[in-house]
Amino acid sequence: MSATVPALTLYNAPGSTCSQRVRFVLAVKDLPFEEHKLNLLTGDQLKPEYLRLNPNGVVPTLVHDGRAVIDSSVIIEYLDEVFPEPVRLSPEDPLQRAEMRSLMRFIDEVPAAAIRVPSFNMAFVRVYHDMPQAEFDAMAGAKPLRKEFMQEMGRTGFPQAEMDKALDRLGRTMARLDDSIAAHGGPWLMGERLTLADIMVMPTLVRMADIGLADIWDDRPRIAAWLEAIRTQPAYGKTYYPGSHVSERFKDLAPRRPA
């Protein structure tokens, strides 16, 4: 890393799976940054000053030398391009890099979206149970990117049919990841090197374990070994500091993670 300290500011939330991706990359690359923690349940991400940085009204947002970069998958690729040292997280070969990006697209489209349903049904929805309907409607309607999601959830959560669809998508994800690990020889999704694809899907598996869904990969030992390997990375502890697991707030959840 250059002797010049980069002017990096991260607006994020400890328990946000997308924020965790970015914190992990920053930790891997040993990049110093100023952190602003937002409380998503009280609407910090919808305040005018934050919306000026990120009009999507979600976290994370990275500000580098005064310019904002938004969307976690974009941010981690940006960090890997701008700060390639001390470790590059993208393959040098263009075809392998394309394969990594295809995996990243799948991860954003399938498991990253699917995990939101059990996360809200099993944890976050209880925050809204006693909220007056008009207040909930106003809150949901103010979300630029998650308006329809919140409206579909409502104050009582998603119906069982939506939970079943989400769990099916997570199960199909485990098959896709297992196949990739097997095809490349492991321990990572693309072989011997940790890549951005691994970091993209990490928060989904950590969240699944945290809310008691780790049995979805009980018959896939390669997935369990992958998760154990990423938990032993030095960047993991820096990413998952206190307050990063939903089970820390909602004590009735059934986490399956190291103490």
C-alpha positions as CSV (number, residue, x, y, z in Angstrom):
1,M,0.0,0.0,0.0
2,S,1.1,3.5,-0.8
3,A,2.5,5.6,2.1
4,T,-0.2,8.1,1.3
5,V,-3.2,7.5,3.4
6,P,-6.3,7.3,1.2
7,A,-9.2,9.6,2.1
8,L,-11.9,6.9,2.5
9,T,-15.1,7.3,4.4
10,L,-17.6,4.4,4.7
11,Y,-21.3,5.0,5.5
12,N,-22.6,1.6,6.6
13,A,-24.5,-0.4,9.2
14,P,-22.9,-3.1,11.3
15,G,-25.5,-5.7,10.6
16,S,-26.0,-4.9,6.9
17,T,-24.9,-7.8,4.7
18,C,-23.9,-5.4,1.9
19,S,-21.9,-3.3,4.3
20,Q,-20.1,-6.4,5.5
21,R,-18.8,-7.1,2.0
22,V,-17.1,-3.7,1.9
23,R,-15.7,-3.9,5.4
24,F,-14.1,-7.2,4.5
25,V,-12.4,-5.9,1.4
26,L,-11.1,-2.8,3.3
27,A,-9.7,-5.1,6.0
28,V,-8.1,-7.5,3.5
29,K,-6.4,-4.5,1.8
30,D,-5.5,-2.9,5.2
31,L,-7.0,0.4,4.1
32,P,-7.7,3.0,6.8
33,F,-11.1,4.6,6.6
34,E,-13.4,6.8,8.6
35,E,-16.6,4.9,9.5
36,H,-20.1,6.3,9.9
37,K,-22.6,3.8,11.3
38,L,-26.2,4.3,10.3
39,N,-29.2,2.9,12.1
40,L,-31.4,1.5,9.4
41,L,-34.3,0.8,11.6
42,T,-34.7,4.4,12.6
43,G,-34.2,5.7,9.0
44,D,-30.8,7.2,9.0
45,Q,-30.4,6.1,5.4
46,L,-33.4,8.2,4.4
47,K,-32.2,11.6,5.8
48,P,-31.6,14.3,3.2
49,E,-27.9,14.6,3.8
50,Y,-27.4,10.8,3.2
51,L,-29.7,10.8,0.1
52,R,-27.5,13.4,-1.4
53,L,-24.7,10.9,-1.3
54,N,-26.8,7.8,-2.1
55,P,-30.1,8.5,-3.8
56,N,-31.0,4.8,-3.4
57,G,-31.3,5.3,0.3
58,V,-29.4,2.1,1.2
59,V,-26.0,1.3,2.6
60,P,-23.2,1.2,2.1
61,T,-21.7,4.3,0.5
62,L,-18.0,4.8,0.1
63,V,-16.6,8.3,-0.3
64,H,-13.2,8.5,-1.8
65,D,-11.5,11.9,-2.0
66,G,-14.9,13.5,-1.8
67,R,-16.7,11.5,-4.4
68,A,-19.3,8.9,-3.6
69,V,-19.3,5.3,-4.9
70,I,-22.5,3.3,-4.2
71,D,-23.7,-0.3,-4.4
72,S,-21.6,-2.8,-2.5
73,S,-20.7,-4.9,-5.6
74,V,-19.5,-1.8,-7.4
75,I,-17.6,-0.6,-4.3
76,I,-15.7,-3.8,-3.8
77,E,-14.6,-3.9,-7.5
78,Y,-13.7,-0.2,-7.3
79,L,-11.5,-0.9,-4.3
80,D,-9.8,-3.8,-5.9
81,E,-9.0,-1.7,-9.0
82,V,-7.9,1.4,-7.2
83,F,-6.0,-0.4,-4.4
84,P,-4.6,-3.6,-6.0
85,E,-2.0,-4.0,-3.2
86,P,-1.3,-5.9,-1.0
87,V,-3.6,-8.5,-2.5
88,R,-5.7,-8.5,-5.7
89,L,-9.1,-10.1,-5.3
90,S,-9.9,-10.5,-9.0
91,P,-8.2,-13.0,-11.4
92,E,-5.7,-11.7,-13.8
93,D,-7.0,-13.8,-16.6
94,P,-9.9,-12.0,-18.4
95,L,-12.0,-15.2,-18.8
96,Q,-11.6,-16.1,-15.2
97,R,-12.4,-12.5,-14.2
98,A,-15.6,-12.8,-16.4
99,E,-16.5,-16.0,-14.6
100,M,-16.0,-14.3,-11.2
101,R,-18.3,-11.5,-12.3
102,S,-20.9,-14.0,-13.5
103,L,-20.9,-15.5,-10.0
104,M,-21.1,-12.1,-8.5
105,R,-24.2,-11.3,-10.6
106,F,-25.8,-14.6,-9.6
107,I,-25.1,-13.8,-5.9
108,D,-26.7,-10.4,-6.1
109,E,-29.7,-11.7,-8.0
110,V,-30.4,-14.9,-6.1
111,P,-29.1,-15.4,-2.5
112,A,-28.5,-11.7,-1.6
113,A,-32.1,-11.0,-2.4
114,A,-33.5,-14.2,-1.0
115,I,-31.9,-13.8,2.5
116,R,-33.8,-10.6,3.1
117,V,-37.1,-12.5,3.4
118,P,-36.1,-14.8,6.3
119,S,-34.1,-12.0,7.8
120,F,-37.1,-9.7,8.0
121,N,-39.6,-12.5,8.9
122,M,-37.5,-13.9,11.7
123,A,-36.0,-10.8,13.1
124,F,-36.6,-7.3,11.8
125,V,-40.4,-7.4,11.2
126,R,-41.1,-7.4,14.9
127,V,-39.8,-3.8,15.0
128,Y,-42.9,-2.8,12.9
129,H,-45.6,-4.9,14.7
130,D,-46.8,-2.1,16.9
131,M,-46.2,0.8,14.4
132,P,-49.4,2.6,13.4
133,Q,-50.3,1.6,9.8
134,A,-50.1,5.2,8.5
135,E,-46.6,5.5,10.0
136,F,-45.5,2.3,8.4
137,D,-46.9,3.2,5.0
138,A,-45.1,6.5,5.1
139,M,-41.9,4.8,6.1
140,A,-42.2,2.2,3.4
141,G,-43.2,4.8,0.8
142,A,-40.1,6.9,1.5
143,K,-37.6,4.1,0.6
144,P,-36.3,4.7,-2.9
145,L,-35.0,1.2,-3.5
146,R,-36.9,-1.0,-1.0
147,K,-40.4,0.5,-1.2
148,E,-42.1,-2.5,-2.8
149,F,-40.2,-4.9,-0.6
150,M,-41.5,-3.2,2.6
151,Q,-45.0,-2.9,1.2
152,E,-45.1,-6.6,0.4
153,M,-43.8,-7.5,3.8
154,G,-46.2,-5.2,5.7
155,R,-46.2,-5.0,9.5
156,T,-46.7,-8.8,10.0
157,G,-44.1,-10.2,7.6
158,F,-44.1,-12.1,4.4
159,P,-46.5,-15.0,3.8
160,Q,-45.3,-18.6,4.1
161,A,-45.3,-18.9,0.3
162,E,-42.7,-16.2,0.0
163,M,-40.6,-17.8,2.8
164,D,-40.7,-21.1,0.9
165,K,-39.5,-19.4,-2.3
166,A,-36.7,-17.7,-0.5
167,L,-35.5,-20.9,1.2
168,D,-35.7,-22.7,-2.2
169,R,-33.5,-20.0,-3.7
170,L,-31.0,-20.3,-0.9
171,G,-30.9,-24.1,-1.3
172,R,-30.3,-23.7,-5.1
173,T,-27.5,-21.3,-4.2
174,M,-25.8,-23.9,-2.0
175,A,-25.8,-26.2,-5.0
176,R,-24.3,-23.6,-7.3
177,L,-21.6,-22.7,-4.8
178,D,-20.8,-26.4,-4.1
179,D,-20.5,-27.1,-7.8
180,S,-18.1,-24.1,-8.2
181,I,-15.9,-25.2,-5.3
182,A,-15.8,-28.8,-6.6
183,A,-15.0,-27.7,-10.2
184,H,-12.1,-25.4,-9.2
185,G,-10.7,-27.7,-6.5
186,G,-11.4,-25.4,-3.6
187,P,-11.0,-24.2,-1.0
188,W,-12.6,-21.1,-2.6
189,L,-15.3,-20.7,-5.2
190,M,-12.7,-20.2,-7.9
191,G,-9.9,-22.4,-6.6
192,E,-6.9,-21.5,-4.5
193,R,-7.4,-17.7,-4.4
194,L,-10.0,-15.8,-2.4
195,T,-11.9,-13.6,-4.9
196,L,-14.6,-10.9,-4.8
197,A,-17.1,-13.7,-5.5
198,D,-16.4,-15.3,-2.1
199,I,-16.6,-12.0,-0.3
200,M,-19.9,-11.2,-2.1
201,V,-21.7,-14.4,-0.8
202,M,-20.0,-14.5,2.6
203,P,-22.5,-12.3,4.4
204,T,-25.4,-14.4,3.2
205,L,-24.0,-17.6,4.6
206,V,-23.0,-15.9,7.8
207,R,-26.6,-14.5,8.2
208,M,-28.1,-17.9,7.4
209,A,-26.0,-19.5,10.2
210,D,-26.8,-16.6,12.5
211,I,-30.6,-17.1,12.2
212,G,-30.6,-20.8,12.3
213,L,-30.6,-21.8,8.6
214,A,-27.2,-23.6,8.4
215,D,-29.0,-26.9,8.1
216,I,-29.5,-26.0,4.4
217,W,-26.0,-27.0,3.7
218,D,-25.8,-30.0,6.2
219,D,-25.3,-32.4,3.3
220,R,-22.6,-30.2,1.6
221,P,-19.3,-30.5,3.5
222,R,-17.5,-28.3,1.0
223,I,-19.8,-25.4,1.9
224,A,-19.1,-25.9,5.6
225,A,-15.4,-26.0,5.0
226,W,-15.6,-22.9,2.8
227,L,-17.4,-21.0,5.7
228,E,-14.9,-22.2,8.2
229,A,-12.0,-21.1,5.9
230,I,-13.4,-17.6,5.5
231,R,-14.0,-17.3,9.3
232,T,-10.3,-17.9,9.9
233,Q,-9.3,-15.0,7.7
234,P,-7.9,-12.0,9.7
235,A,-10.3,-9.7,7.9
236,Y,-13.3,-11.6,9.2
237,G,-12.9,-10.5,12.8
238,K,-12.5,-6.9,11.7
239,T,-15.6,-7.1,9.6
240,Y,-17.8,-8.8,12.2
241,Y,-17.2,-6.6,15.1
242,P,-19.8,-6.5,18.0
243,G,-23.2,-5.6,16.7
244,S,-22.7,-7.2,13.3
245,H,-25.0,-10.3,14.0
246,V,-28.7,-9.9,14.2
247,S,-28.8,-12.6,16.9
248,E,-27.0,-10.1,19.2
249,R,-30.1,-7.9,19.1
250,F,-32.8,-10.6,18.8
251,K,-31.8,-13.1,21.4
252,D,-34.5,-15.7,20.6
253,L,-32.8,-16.5,17.2
254,A,-30.9,-19.7,16.9
255,P,-27.4,-18.8,15.7
256,R,-24.9,-21.5,14.6
257,R,-21.7,-19.7,14.7
258,P,-18.5,-19.6,16.8
259,A,-19.0,-17.9,20.2
